[in-house]
Amino acid sequence: MSMTVEGQDVAPAVSGGASDELEDRDTAGRRSRWTVVLLRVAVLVVALVLWQLIADGLDIAFFISRPTDVWDQLVDWVTSGYLFGNLGVTLLATLYGFVLGAIAGIVIGFVLGLITILGRLLDPFVTAVYSLPKLALAPLFVLWFGIDLQMKVVLTAVIVFFLVFWNTYAGVRETDKELVDVLRVMGAKRRDMIRKVVLPGSLTYIYVGLKLAIPYALTGAVVGELIASNRGIGYMLMSAAGAFNTAGVMAALVVLMVIATLMNALLNITETYVMRWKRAGN
């Protein structure tokens, strides 16, 4: 839109101002992200320095090890190839179990959330099974599936399933009923209501469940390896503990924390892409 002043067209300056505002906002956002990153690095460095000082100052390195000893242990595992073979086993069980448990949790959560009578019927039974300590099922899974990869995958999938299921189920049940009614009045089909309202509205809940499930997926895989396995990070952890190698135990825990952090970062990337419509709306 333009205005005519003394026979000349003058374009409004609103668009330029809005563009400058968006650019300033993006710049501020980038600065904020870098500030957070630098602060995180500073916190990590301070924690490592304190750990080293406490271990040496109180002479308790045997019990809590030292960052330098943990680093030396990690370097030794990497150079010898001992880490990568065991890491692959744990990652395989974790990823397979996470994917299977997440898919089952999302699908069943949607089904029970959309079919109200079915959800009310099965809710107490699902709650009863959920109340069982999942790790206590590991010996039973050993009897059913042996000590190979299948047992770790099933244990991990069961743990992940309930976390994703309950969040998906809650997300579907919390769908804005007014929007559903509006679409129904407009003649929308059920699949359109699910695709346009229910699914977008429950995505936040689903991603919360997925993020909660990541550390528990690792826990399931590692516990399975602790119970019955001769490979994997859990086996490395158990071997180091049996040899009173505190640095080895800490090194295995560091590897697990790195895996969980990377998986969470990857999930955040997918969330940013899948839910880009929400940012655009804001």
Backbone bond lengths (Angstrom), bond angles and torsions (degrees), N, CA, C in turn:
res aa  C-N    CA-C-N  psi(-1)  N-CA   C-N-CA  omega(-1)  CA-C   N-CA-C  phi
1 M - - - 1.470 - - 1.518 108.70 -
2 S 1.371 118.13 141.42 1.462 121.94 -179.48 1.502 109.46 -136.51
3 M 1.336 115.14 162.58 1.460 121.83 178.76 1.519 108.73 -116.72
4 T 1.361 116.92 148.79 1.457 121.80 179.51 1.512 109.13 -101.74
5 V 1.298 117.12 120.26 1.457 122.54 178.22 1.516 107.94 -125.10
6 E 1.349 116.79 113.70 1.458 122.87 -179.86 1.528 111.03 52.48
7 G 1.340 115.23 44.98 1.463 119.47 175.15 1.494 114.86 81.54
8 Q 1.353 119.33 1.63 1.452 121.79 -178.57 1.520 108.59 -115.31
9 D 1.342 115.53 144.01 1.462 121.39 175.76 1.510 109.67 -85.38
10 V 1.331 115.71 127.26 1.464 120.66 179.91 1.525 107.46 -118.99
11 A 1.338 117.56 118.62 1.467 121.58 -179.57 1.521 109.52 -77.54
12 P 1.296 118.21 140.69 1.468 120.46 179.51 1.510 111.20 -67.90
13 A 1.336 116.01 154.05 1.461 121.68 -176.39 1.516 112.17 -96.95
14 V 1.361 116.07 11.97 1.456 119.09 -175.85 1.515 111.12 -66.76
15 S 1.369 116.47 -44.26 1.452 120.22 -176.93 1.520 111.86 -61.33
16 G 1.354 115.93 -39.71 1.462 118.84 178.38 1.506 111.91 -64.43
17 G 1.333 116.93 -40.73 1.458 119.68 178.41 1.502 112.34 -64.85
18 A 1.337 116.12 -40.72 1.465 119.78 178.34 1.515 110.92 -64.42
19 S 1.346 116.21 -39.10 1.472 119.87 178.73 1.518 110.92 -63.57
20 D 1.340 116.62 -43.15 1.465 119.94 178.34 1.517 111.33 -63.32
21 E 1.327 116.20 -37.64 1.458 119.67 179.76 1.528 111.24 -65.26
22 L 1.340 116.24 -42.92 1.465 120.01 177.79 1.514 111.33 -63.80
23 E 1.347 116.52 -40.24 1.467 119.68 179.16 1.517 111.18 -64.54
24 D 1.340 116.32 -41.98 1.463 119.70 177.63 1.520 111.21 -63.21
25 R 1.336 116.39 -38.01 1.456 120.26 179.67 1.538 110.61 -66.03
26 D 1.342 116.56 -41.83 1.466 119.99 177.85 1.517 111.65 -63.77
27 T 1.335 116.14 -40.95 1.464 120.06 178.47 1.517 111.14 -63.20
28 A 1.329 115.93 -44.34 1.466 120.07 178.35 1.518 111.02 -62.87
29 G 1.341 116.63 -38.13 1.464 120.22 178.47 1.516 112.13 -64.43
30 R 1.344 116.66 -42.34 1.465 120.14 178.26 1.521 110.92 -64.34
31 R 1.336 116.97 -42.34 1.470 120.05 178.46 1.518 110.72 -62.39
32 S 1.325 116.41 -40.46 1.460 120.11 179.53 1.523 111.04 -63.57
33 R 1.348 116.98 -42.61 1.464 120.23 179.39 1.525 111.44 -63.78
34 W 1.324 117.32 -43.51 1.460 119.86 178.66 1.521 111.44 -65.18
35 T 1.333 116.72 -36.72 1.467 119.95 176.85 1.521 110.87 -61.36
36 V 1.326 115.95 -44.21 1.466 120.18 178.85 1.520 110.66 -62.36
37 V 1.337 117.03 -43.03 1.470 120.68 179.65 1.523 111.08 -60.86
38 L 1.325 116.30 -46.25 1.468 120.04 -179.77 1.522 111.57 -64.28
39 L 1.317 117.49 -38.99 1.459 120.62 177.99 1.529 111.23 -65.93
40 R 1.322 116.70 -37.68 1.464 119.89 177.17 1.522 111.05 -63.85
41 V 1.331 116.09 -43.56 1.473 119.95 177.49 1.521 110.28 -61.29
42 A 1.333 116.71 -41.99 1.461 120.30 179.98 1.523 111.04 -63.09
43 V 1.335 117.21 -42.96 1.466 120.73 178.25 1.524 110.53 -61.49
44 L 1.337 117.35 -41.95 1.462 121.53 179.47 1.523 110.96 -63.28
45 V 1.317 116.56 -45.04 1.468 120.19 -179.73 1.530 111.07 -62.88
46 V 1.323 116.31 -44.32 1.466 120.14 179.11 1.527 110.64 -61.58
47 A 1.332 117.14 -42.81 1.459 120.86 -179.96 1.532 111.10 -62.72
48 L 1.330 117.33 -42.52 1.467 120.82 179.81 1.524 111.33 -66.06
49 V 1.322 116.77 -40.87 1.472 120.34 178.73 1.518 110.67 -64.13
50 L 1.338 116.91 -44.78 1.463 120.40 177.80 1.525 111.34 -61.79
51 W 1.312 116.62 -41.04 1.464 121.36 178.20 1.525 110.54 -59.33
52 Q 1.331 116.20 -46.84 1.464 120.72 -179.95 1.531 110.86 -63.25
53 L 1.329 117.06 -44.82 1.458 120.89 -178.30 1.527 111.76 -65.17
54 I 1.333 116.57 -41.99 1.470 119.96 -179.49 1.522 110.58 -66.40
55 A 1.343 116.74 -42.62 1.463 120.09 -179.23 1.522 111.37 -62.56
56 D 1.335 117.02 -41.74 1.468 120.32 -179.62 1.525 111.46 -78.69
57 G 1.337 116.24 -41.53 1.456 119.57 -175.60 1.513 113.39 -67.09
58 L 1.320 117.29 -39.47 1.462 121.69 -178.90 1.532 112.55 -95.96
59 D 1.328 116.26 -1.00 1.467 122.26 179.05 1.538 110.89 55.42
60 I 1.325 115.63 49.77 1.464 120.36 179.90 1.533 110.66 -123.03
61 A 1.341 115.41 28.73 1.458 119.77 -178.79 1.529 111.68 -61.72
62 F 1.327 117.79 -27.89 1.462 120.28 178.95 1.526 111.33 -63.91
63 F 1.321 116.45 -30.82 1.461 120.87 -176.09 1.533 112.68 -91.51
64 I 1.325 117.49 -36.33 1.469 119.44 -176.66 1.525 112.45 -120.35
65 S 1.324 117.59 -0.16 1.458 123.26 -179.65 1.539 110.73 60.72
66 R 1.326 116.12 -168.08 1.465 122.40 176.61 1.522 108.67 -134.42
67 P 1.319 118.14 153.68 1.469 119.58 175.51 1.521 112.57 -58.18
68 T 1.325 116.59 -37.22 1.464 119.22 179.39 1.528 111.49 -66.32
69 D 1.335 116.93 -38.51 1.469 119.69 178.05 1.532 110.90 -68.15
70 V 1.325 116.15 -39.34 1.463 120.39 178.19 1.524 110.25 -63.43
71 W 1.325 115.75 -41.49 1.470 119.78 178.03 1.525 110.58 -62.67
72 D 1.318 117.28 -44.99 1.467 120.65 178.73 1.530 111.04 -60.24
73 Q 1.333 116.17 -39.53 1.471 119.75 178.83 1.528 110.99 -65.32
74 L 1.320 117.18 -41.96 1.462 120.70 178.63 1.527 111.31 -63.90
75 V 1.316 115.98 -42.65 1.470 120.00 178.37 1.520 110.63 -61.37
76 D 1.333 116.50 -42.16 1.459 120.82 178.87 1.531 111.18 -62.95
77 W 1.325 117.10 -42.82 1.465 120.63 178.62 1.523 111.76 -64.56
78 V 1.337 116.62 -39.72 1.461 120.18 -178.52 1.525 110.89 -69.20
79 T 1.322 116.75 -47.41 1.466 120.29 -177.08 1.532 112.50 -66.23
80 S 1.326 116.28 -31.99 1.466 119.83 179.23 1.530 112.85 -84.25
81 G 1.342 117.43 -11.45 1.455 121.75 -177.92 1.515 113.93 80.74
82 Y 1.319 116.78 2.31 1.459 121.45 -177.48 1.528 111.55 -65.58
83 L 1.335 116.63 -33.74 1.459 120.61 -176.45 1.517 111.94 -71.44
84 F 1.331 116.92 -45.26 1.462 119.84 -169.39 1.529 112.42 -66.99
85 G 1.327 117.38 -40.03 1.456 119.30 178.56 1.515 112.45 -62.29
86 N 1.325 116.52 -43.62 1.462 120.65 178.94 1.530 111.75 -73.36
87 L 1.315 116.63 -34.55 1.462 120.46 179.08 1.527 110.93 -63.55
88 G 1.324 116.46 -39.86 1.456 120.09 179.69 1.520 112.06 -61.60
89 V 1.326 117.44 -39.09 1.460 121.51 179.63 1.523 110.70 -63.11
90 T 1.331 116.09 -47.06 1.470 120.16 -179.39 1.519 111.71 -66.68
91 L 1.324 117.13 -41.35 1.468 120.10 179.38 1.521 111.26 -63.30
92 L 1.327 116.29 -39.95 1.462 119.87 -179.62 1.526 111.00 -62.18
93 A 1.332 116.09 -48.24 1.471 120.07 179.61 1.528 110.73 -63.89
94 T 1.323 117.03 -40.76 1.466 121.04 -178.52 1.520 111.32 -65.65
95 L 1.322 117.36 -48.06 1.464 120.66 -176.38 1.522 111.64 -68.62
96 Y 1.338 117.50 -44.57 1.458 119.70 178.36 1.536 110.69 -60.72
97 G 1.322 115.50 -48.52 1.457 119.22 -179.73 1.513 112.68 -63.74
98 F 1.329 116.47 -39.74 1.465 120.34 180.00 1.526 110.77 -64.26
99 V 1.320 117.05 -46.41 1.467 120.94 -177.89 1.527 110.51 -65.26
100 L 1.328 117.52 -47.02 1.466 120.41 -179.30 1.530 111.48 -63.69
101 G 1.329 116.46 -46.09 1.460 120.15 179.77 1.520 112.17 -64.75
102 A 1.338 117.27 -38.59 1.460 120.83 -179.10 1.528 110.83 -68.22
103 I 1.333 117.09 -44.64 1.465 119.94 179.88 1.530 110.57 -62.06
104 A 1.335 115.93 -46.69 1.465 119.42 179.79 1.528 110.96 -62.94
105 G 1.331 117.37 -41.45 1.461 120.87 -179.84 1.518 112.53 -64.19
106 I 1.333 116.64 -41.15 1.467 120.05 -179.33 1.529 110.57 -68.71
107 V 1.334 116.89 -46.09 1.459 120.56 -177.10 1.532 111.09 -63.99
108 I 1.328 116.49 -50.52 1.466 119.67 -177.76 1.527 110.54 -68.99
109 G 1.332 117.58 -35.12 1.452 120.19 176.37 1.520 111.77 -61.68
110 F 1.339 116.77 -40.38 1.458 120.57 177.36 1.522 111.33 -66.71
111 V 1.328 116.27 -44.28 1.461 119.94 -177.47 1.530 110.64 -61.50
112 L 1.325 116.75 -49.74 1.465 119.67 -178.56 1.527 111.98 -70.20
113 G 1.333 116.41 -29.84 1.454 118.98 177.93 1.516 112.77 -72.80
114 L 1.336 117.06 -35.06 1.463 120.65 -178.81 1.519 112.37 -81.14
115 I 1.334 116.83 -36.11 1.468 120.57 -179.99 1.530 107.02 -97.51
116 T 1.309 116.70 93.93 1.461 122.50 -171.04 1.522 112.50 -57.76
117 I 1.321 116.81 -45.67 1.455 119.59 -176.55 1.527 111.25 -64.45
118 L 1.336 116.62 -36.97 1.462 120.46 178.31 1.518 110.56 -68.55
119 G 1.333 116.85 -38.43 1.458 120.39 177.52 1.517 111.96 -63.46
120 R 1.329 116.38 -43.76 1.474 120.17 178.63 1.517 111.60 -65.94
121 L 1.333 116.70 -33.07 1.458 120.99 -179.12 1.529 111.81 -70.56
122 L 1.329 116.92 -44.57 1.462 120.83 -172.96 1.524 113.67 -93.32
123 D 1.323 117.79 -11.11 1.465 121.08 -176.36 1.531 113.05 -53.49
124 P 1.333 120.77 -49.33 1.470 119.40 -179.06 1.528 113.35 -64.66
125 F 1.333 117.08 -32.72 1.463 119.97 179.77 1.531 110.74 -70.73
126 V 1.333 116.14 -42.61 1.465 119.73 177.54 1.523 110.37 -63.72
127 T 1.329 116.32 -40.38 1.464 120.30 178.23 1.518 111.36 -63.38
128 A 1.328 116.97 -38.99 1.465 120.81 179.74 1.521 111.18 -63.83
129 V 1.328 116.89 -43.91 1.464 120.31 178.46 1.526 110.51 -67.84
130 Y 1.333 116.21 -38.27 1.464 120.31 -179.97 1.522 111.64 -63.86
131 S 1.335 116.98 -29.56 1.464 120.23 -178.55 1.523 112.81 -70.38
132 L 1.331 117.49 -16.50 1.464 119.93 178.87 1.522 110.03 -69.26
133 P 1.325 117.93 140.16 1.472 119.57 174.02 1.526 109.66 -68.35
134 K 1.322 116.02 113.93 1.467 120.04 -172.22 1.521 112.55 -61.82
135 L 1.331 116.71 -36.46 1.457 119.45 -178.12 1.528 111.28 -67.91
136 A 1.337 116.53 -24.26 1.460 119.62 177.56 1.526 111.39 -71.17
137 L 1.335 116.53 -14.60 1.457 120.33 177.66 1.523 112.67 -80.65
138 A 1.327 116.49 -11.93 1.460 120.44 -175.89 1.533 112.87 -56.80
139 P 1.353 119.93 -47.04 1.469 118.36 177.90 1.522 113.25 -59.06
140 L 1.340 116.47 -35.54 1.459 119.83 177.95 1.524 110.84 -66.60
141 F 1.327 116.41 -39.54 1.461 119.97 178.50 1.530 111.36 -67.10
142 V 1.335 116.80 -30.96 1.465 119.87 175.93 1.525 110.13 -62.56
143 L 1.336 116.43 -40.92 1.463 120.56 178.22 1.525 111.27 -65.63
144 W 1.330 116.46 -37.29 1.463 120.05 -176.07 1.529 112.98 -79.97
145 F 1.348 116.22 -41.88 1.463 119.93 -170.48 1.526 114.14 -116.17
146 G 1.341 117.72 -1.32 1.456 119.59 -177.98 1.513 111.53 80.39
147 I 1.324 116.48 -163.17 1.471 120.95 -176.33 1.519 112.31 -107.18
148 D 1.332 116.66 11.15 1.456 119.51 -178.66 1.532 110.90 -82.58
149 L 1.307 114.85 -165.69 1.462 121.21 -175.17 1.526 112.46 -60.87
150 Q 1.332 117.10 -34.03 1.463 119.91 -174.87 1.523 112.41 -57.67
151 M 1.323 116.70 -40.59 1.460 119.65 -178.05 1.528 111.49 -62.70
152 K 1.335 117.33 -43.87 1.468 120.11 179.81 1.524 111.35 -66.54
153 V 1.339 115.79 -38.23 1.455 119.48 -179.82 1.524 110.76 -65.11
154 V 1.325 117.26 -45.23 1.462 121.08 -179.10 1.529 110.52 -64.44
155 L 1.326 116.95 -44.64 1.468 120.26 179.43 1.526 110.80 -60.90
156 T 1.320 116.13 -44.94 1.467 120.36 178.83 1.523 111.13 -64.25
157 A 1.326 116.94 -42.62 1.470 120.77 -179.07 1.524 111.39 -63.38
158 V 1.325 117.72 -39.75 1.467 120.71 179.62 1.525 110.52 -64.17
159 I 1.333 116.65 -42.58 1.463 120.39 179.66 1.525 110.93 -64.04
160 V 1.339 116.20 -46.08 1.461 120.94 -178.67 1.528 111.14 -66.55
161 F 1.322 116.48 -38.33 1.468 121.12 -175.13 1.520 112.21 -52.98
162 F 1.319 117.25 -51.26 1.462 119.68 -173.44 1.525 111.95 -66.91
163 L 1.330 117.22 -37.45 1.464 119.28 178.93 1.524 111.15 -64.41
164 V 1.324 116.73 -43.64 1.464 120.16 179.98 1.519 110.58 -73.48
165 F 1.322 116.75 -38.86 1.466 120.30 -178.51 1.525 111.48 -59.70
166 W 1.325 117.59 -51.81 1.462 119.97 -175.11 1.525 111.42 -63.37
167 N 1.328 117.67 -37.57 1.464 119.72 178.78 1.526 111.47 -70.02
168 T 1.334 116.43 -40.76 1.466 119.39 177.30 1.524 111.03 -65.03
169 Y 1.302 115.83 -44.27 1.463 121.49 179.37 1.533 110.83 -58.91
170 A 1.346 115.88 -45.06 1.465 120.05 178.40 1.521 111.19 -64.87
171 G 1.328 117.06 -40.19 1.458 120.45 179.86 1.516 112.70 -62.91
172 V 1.333 116.57 -42.09 1.463 120.29 179.11 1.526 110.49 -67.13
173 R 1.328 116.94 -41.56 1.467 120.36 -179.17 1.527 112.22 -68.05
174 E 1.332 116.82 -26.00 1.470 120.71 -178.72 1.524 113.08 -90.11
175 T 1.320 116.80 9.03 1.467 120.00 178.83 1.531 110.84 -58.22
176 D 1.317 115.91 140.35 1.466 121.31 -179.43 1.531 109.70 -62.35
177 K 1.320 116.56 109.61 1.463 121.15 -177.20 1.528 111.78 -66.47
178 E 1.325 117.76 -29.33 1.462 120.04 -179.81 1.528 111.19 -65.39
179 L 1.329 116.14 -40.82 1.467 119.02 177.86 1.520 111.02 -64.46
180 V 1.324 116.38 -40.04 1.470 120.18 177.79 1.521 110.31 -62.36
181 D 1.336 116.72 -43.18 1.464 120.21 179.75 1.528 111.60 -64.37
182 V 1.340 116.04 -39.07 1.465 119.62 178.88 1.525 110.56 -62.29
183 L 1.332 116.47 -45.76 1.468 119.45 179.16 1.532 111.49 -65.03
184 R 1.327 115.89 -36.40 1.472 118.95 179.39 1.533 110.48 -65.25
185 V 1.330 116.28 -41.44 1.464 120.28 178.02 1.534 110.60 -63.90
186 M 1.327 116.25 -34.78 1.465 120.42 179.81 1.521 112.48 -77.43
187 G 1.336 116.30 -0.98 1.456 119.54 176.33 1.513 114.70 88.38
188 A 1.333 117.56 16.92 1.463 120.52 179.89 1.524 110.33 -69.05
189 K 1.318 115.61 145.26 1.458 120.96 176.51 1.523 110.16 -79.86
190 R 1.321 115.68 164.94 1.465 120.60 -176.37 1.527 111.48 -61.54
191 R 1.335 116.25 -41.52 1.465 118.50 -179.59 1.523 111.57 -65.65
192 D 1.362 116.59 -31.02 1.462 119.07 177.08 1.530 110.94 -69.51
193 M 1.324 116.83 -38.72 1.467 119.99 178.06 1.533 110.97 -65.03
194 I 1.329 115.80 -38.80 1.462 119.36 178.29 1.520 110.31 -65.67
195 R 1.329 116.48 -44.09 1.465 120.71 -176.05 1.524 112.43 -73.43
196 K 1.332 117.35 -35.05 1.465 120.75 -173.90 1.529 113.77 -92.73
197 V 1.333 117.60 -25.95 1.469 119.88 -174.06 1.531 112.27 -122.41
198 V 1.324 116.28 -56.51 1.465 120.06 -172.39 1.523 111.47 -64.61
199 L 1.325 117.30 -50.69 1.466 120.38 -177.96 1.527 112.96 -62.82
200 P 1.347 119.58 -51.15 1.469 118.74 177.72 1.530 112.90 -60.39
201 G 1.349 116.66 -37.83 1.457 119.46 -178.30 1.515 114.09 -69.40
202 S 1.332 116.73 -25.49 1.467 120.07 -177.51 1.531 113.25 -97.42
203 L 1.333 117.84 -3.96 1.465 120.08 -177.34 1.522 112.20 -60.88
204 T 1.334 117.02 -39.91 1.464 119.75 179.20 1.522 111.14 -59.90
205 Y 1.317 116.80 -43.87 1.463 121.56 178.09 1.528 110.99 -63.50
206 I 1.333 116.13 -41.88 1.462 120.02 -178.79 1.523 110.68 -62.01
207 Y 1.330 117.28 -44.19 1.456 120.21 -178.17 1.530 111.53 -69.39
208 V 1.320 116.61 -31.79 1.469 118.50 173.63 1.524 110.16 -61.54
209 G 1.338 116.31 -44.72 1.459 120.25 178.17 1.519 112.33 -62.78
210 L 1.324 116.97 -41.09 1.460 120.86 179.46 1.531 111.37 -63.87
211 K 1.337 116.01 -41.58 1.462 119.36 179.76 1.526 111.52 -66.95
212 L 1.323 116.34 -38.73 1.467 119.68 176.34 1.521 111.31 -65.87
213 A 1.320 117.06 -30.58 1.462 121.11 -174.17 1.525 113.22 -78.27
214 I 1.323 118.10 -21.41 1.472 120.08 -175.54 1.528 112.21 -58.18
215 P 1.342 119.62 -55.86 1.472 118.07 179.92 1.517 113.09 -63.33
216 Y 1.341 116.71 -32.95 1.461 119.17 179.06 1.526 111.36 -71.55
217 A 1.316 117.44 -29.50 1.462 120.19 174.92 1.527 110.27 -64.09
218 L 1.314 115.81 -44.19 1.471 119.81 176.17 1.520 110.58 -62.82
219 T 1.325 116.41 -41.04 1.466 120.37 179.18 1.525 110.91 -59.81
220 G 1.324 116.98 -44.65 1.452 120.45 179.79 1.517 112.19 -61.40
221 A 1.340 116.36 -45.11 1.464 120.04 -179.66 1.525 111.12 -64.53
222 V 1.322 116.81 -43.83 1.468 120.38 -177.18 1.524 111.17 -69.40
223 V 1.330 117.27 -41.12 1.467 119.84 178.25 1.525 110.40 -62.37
224 G 1.333 116.05 -40.10 1.454 119.16 176.14 1.522 111.72 -59.67
225 E 1.322 116.32 -38.23 1.466 120.25 178.20 1.525 111.64 -72.49
226 L 1.311 116.66 -33.49 1.465 119.59 177.59 1.529 111.64 -66.33
227 I 1.335 115.79 -35.71 1.457 119.94 -177.01 1.522 111.75 -75.20
228 A 1.320 116.49 -46.99 1.463 119.11 -175.98 1.518 109.83 -155.67
229 S 1.316 116.95 94.80 1.461 120.36 176.54 1.520 109.21 -170.92
230 N 1.305 115.67 155.00 1.460 120.41 173.64 1.528 111.15 -120.54
231 R 1.347 115.11 16.60 1.464 121.07 176.89 1.520 108.82 -148.71
232 G 1.325 115.94 159.01 1.451 120.74 177.55 1.521 112.48 110.33
233 I 1.340 115.23 167.92 1.461 120.66 179.95 1.530 110.26 -64.83
234 G 1.334 117.13 -35.81 1.462 120.01 177.02 1.516 111.69 -62.01
235 Y 1.318 116.12 -39.92 1.470 120.01 176.84 1.525 111.06 -65.61
236 M 1.331 117.02 -40.54 1.468 120.90 176.41 1.527 110.55 -60.99
237 L 1.327 115.12 -42.00 1.460 120.67 179.78 1.524 110.90 -62.40
238 M 1.318 115.93 -45.70 1.459 121.08 -179.40 1.527 111.25 -66.22
239 S 1.325 116.85 -40.23 1.468 120.72 179.69 1.521 110.87 -65.00
240 A 1.329 116.52 -42.49 1.466 120.02 179.73 1.523 110.64 -65.91
241 A 1.328 117.49 -40.69 1.463 120.39 178.69 1.523 110.83 -65.87
242 G 1.325 117.51 -38.87 1.461 120.30 178.75 1.505 112.99 -65.69
243 A 1.326 116.70 -27.55 1.467 121.22 178.53 1.521 111.88 -93.68
244 F 1.335 118.57 8.54 1.471 123.79 -177.27 1.524 111.38 55.38
245 N 1.333 114.71 35.94 1.466 121.38 179.72 1.528 107.80 -96.88
246 T 1.325 116.06 88.39 1.463 120.53 -176.98 1.523 111.55 -62.88
247 A 1.314 116.74 -37.89 1.463 120.13 178.75 1.522 110.62 -62.40
248 G 1.335 116.77 -38.27 1.456 120.08 177.61 1.520 112.21 -65.94
249 V 1.336 116.11 -40.58 1.469 119.92 177.25 1.525 110.32 -62.07
250 M 1.323 116.34 -47.08 1.465 120.21 -179.81 1.520 110.98 -64.19
251 A 1.328 117.31 -38.03 1.459 120.75 179.99 1.525 110.42 -64.31
252 A 1.328 117.19 -41.48 1.467 120.20 177.58 1.525 110.82 -63.89
253 L 1.333 117.06 -39.44 1.465 120.31 178.07 1.526 111.11 -65.86
254 V 1.324 117.01 -37.59 1.463 120.75 177.23 1.525 110.33 -62.40
255 V 1.326 116.63 -42.59 1.471 120.62 178.52 1.528 110.28 -60.02
256 L 1.331 117.03 -43.38 1.459 120.72 179.20 1.529 111.31 -63.31
257 M 1.325 117.16 -40.49 1.462 120.24 178.85 1.519 111.35 -65.49
258 V 1.322 116.56 -38.18 1.468 120.05 178.38 1.529 110.28 -65.44
259 I 1.335 116.70 -42.80 1.471 120.07 178.51 1.529 110.60 -60.31
260 A 1.337 116.97 -47.42 1.463 120.56 -179.39 1.525 111.26 -61.90
261 T 1.333 117.14 -40.04 1.464 121.00 179.60 1.518 111.38 -64.32
262 L 1.339 116.59 -43.55 1.466 120.29 -180.00 1.531 111.56 -66.86
263 M 1.329 116.76 -40.35 1.464 119.72 178.01 1.522 111.00 -64.28
264 N 1.326 116.48 -40.04 1.465 120.12 178.57 1.523 110.92 -66.37
265 A 1.337 116.63 -38.92 1.466 120.02 178.11 1.524 110.69 -64.27
266 L 1.342 117.14 -40.84 1.455 120.76 178.02 1.527 110.91 -64.18
267 L 1.317 116.12 -39.29 1.466 120.25 178.11 1.523 110.94 -65.75
268 N 1.322 117.19 -37.54 1.464 120.54 177.55 1.529 111.31 -63.62
269 I 1.342 115.79 -36.79 1.469 119.50 178.32 1.525 110.58 -64.30
270 T 1.330 116.12 -45.07 1.471 119.13 178.82 1.528 110.94 -64.90
271 E 1.332 116.88 -36.76 1.465 119.89 178.70 1.522 110.43 -64.45
272 T 1.339 116.88 -41.88 1.458 120.51 179.11 1.520 110.95 -60.93
273 Y 1.334 116.62 -39.26 1.468 120.02 -179.66 1.527 111.41 -73.11
274 V 1.324 117.10 -47.43 1.458 120.96 -175.34 1.523 111.09 -66.26
275 M 1.327 117.50 -36.38 1.461 121.04 -175.43 1.527 112.48 -104.32
276 R 1.323 115.96 29.69 1.470 119.53 179.20 1.515 111.89 -64.86
277 W 1.343 116.38 -26.55 1.463 120.22 178.14 1.526 111.48 -63.27
278 K 1.336 116.50 -30.72 1.459 119.96 -179.30 1.520 111.09 -70.77
279 R 1.350 115.99 -39.74 1.467 119.46 177.57 1.521 110.66 -67.36
280 A 1.339 115.60 -37.91 1.466 119.01 179.68 1.522 110.82 -64.28
281 G 1.350 115.76 -35.69 1.458 119.38 178.62 1.511 112.81 -68.15
282 N 1.366 114.91 -31.14 1.453 117.81 179.27 1.520 111.98 -79.88
